[in-house]
Amino acid sequence: MAEYPDTRDSLVQGRRRRQVASPIALVRRVALISFPVSAMMTWIVEPQLARLLESWLYAPRRSK
């Protein structure tokens, strides 16, 4: 493995170089986070917010 010019300095300071994740790994990581969050927002949070905002968003029902 090739050494970078500042490798020794960064190791002396107690930090290691972080490797950049591949694009495929990044897509997987984003998918793992976004799918559960989207599902929770759709099926848990959204209906509760709709009920809370119902009286403010919609006019009262008219009696026939």
Sequence and secondary structure as in RCSB ss.txt:
>XXXX:A:sequence
MAEYPDTRDSLVQGRRRRQVASPIALVRRVALISFPVSAMMTWIVEPQLARLLESWLYAPRRSK
>XXXX:A:secstr
    TTHHHHHHTT        HHHHHHHHHHHHHHHHHHIIIIIHHHHHHHHHHHHS      
